[in-house]
């Protein structure tokens, strides 16, 4: 009976060890390689502070302000075709609007 219990416990440990060994370790490596936008912004701010040779409180203040700053305004994003057609057909009655939107979406 003791031998059966010992063998059962050992087999459970062997299964757990085998499962841990066969776990895909590449996913762990790629998870650490991925960064989110906030981390990218932090790296950029730290690099800028390094280029300016800032240290101590001045560096900390610079990085904090850099992280709080909004991205530079870029050119206005082009509107989608649906948004343009909606603007063109604003104020029309339902049947007329549906027909006009259909034609607008088909055209270029």
JOWOMO-V108249 format. One record per residue. RES is the residue in three letters. OMEGA is omega in whole degrees, -180 to 180 (* if undefined). D_FIRST is the distance of its C-alpha to the first C-alpha in Angstrom with 1 decimal. Layout:
BEGIN
RES:OMEGA:D_FIRST ; RES:OMEGA:D_FIRST
END
This chain:
BEGIN
UNK:179:0.0 ; UNK:-180:3.8 ; UNK:179:5.4 ; UNK:178:5.2 ; UNK:179:6.4 ; UNK:179:8.7 ; UNK:179:9.9 ; UNK:180:10.7 ; UNK:180:12.6 ; UNK:180:14.3 ; UNK:177:15.4 ; UNK:179:16.9 ; UNK:179:18.7 ; UNK:179:20.0 ; UNK:179:21.3 ; UNK:180:23.1 ; UNK:179:24.5 ; UNK:180:25.7 ; UNK:179:27.3 ; UNK:180:29.1 ; UNK:-176:30.4 ; UNK:179:31.8 ; UNK:-178:33.5 ; UNK:-178:37.2 ; UNK:-180:38.6 ; UNK:179:42.2 ; UNK:178:42.3 ; UNK:180:41.7 ; UNK:-179:44.5 ; UNK:178:46.9 ; UNK:-180:46.2 ; UNK:180:47.4 ; UNK:-180:50.4 ; UNK:176:51.6 ; UNK:179:53.8 ; UNK:-177:55.3 ; UNK:180:59.1 ; UNK:179:58.9 ; UNK:177:57.3 ; UNK:180:60.0 ; UNK:179:62.6 ; UNK:178:61.2 ; UNK:-179:61.3 ; UNK:180:64.8 ; UNK:178:66.0 ; UNK:179:64.4 ; UNK:179:66.1 ; UNK:178:69.4 ; UNK:178:69.1 ; UNK:178:68.3 ; UNK:-180:71.4 ; UNK:179:73.5 ; UNK:178:72.0 ; UNK:179:71.2 ; UNK:174:69.1 ; UNK:-176:67.8 ; UNK:-180:69.0 ; UNK:179:71.3 ; UNK:-180:68.5 ; UNK:179:66.3 ; UNK:-180:69.2 ; UNK:-179:70.1 ; UNK:179:66.6 ; UNK:179:66.3 ; UNK:179:69.6 ; UNK:-180:68.7 ; UNK:180:65.5 ; UNK:-176:67.5 ; UNK:177:70.2 ; UNK:178:70.3 ; UNK:-180:70.5 ; UNK:-180:74.1 ; UNK:179:75.7 ; UNK:178:75.9 ; UNK:-177:78.2 ; UNK:-179:77.7 ; UNK:-180:75.0 ; UNK:-179:76.7 ; UNK:177:76.3 ; UNK:180:74.5 ; UNK:180:76.6 ; UNK:180:75.4 ; UNK:179:76.6 ; UNK:180:80.0 ; UNK:177:80.4 ; UNK:178:79.5 ; UNK:-179:82.2 ; UNK:-175:84.7 ; UNK:180:84.2 ; UNK:177:84.0 ; UNK:179:86.4 ; UNK:176:86.7 ; UNK:-171:86.2 ; UNK:-178:82.9 ; UNK:-180:84.2 ; UNK:-179:86.3 ; UNK:-179:83.5 ; UNK:-180:81.0 ; UNK:-179:83.5 ; UNK:179:84.4 ; UNK:179:80.8 ; UNK:179:80.0 ; UNK:180:83.0 ; UNK:-179:82.2 ; UNK:179:78.6 ; UNK:-178:79.9 ; UNK:-179:82.6 ; UNK:*:82.1
END
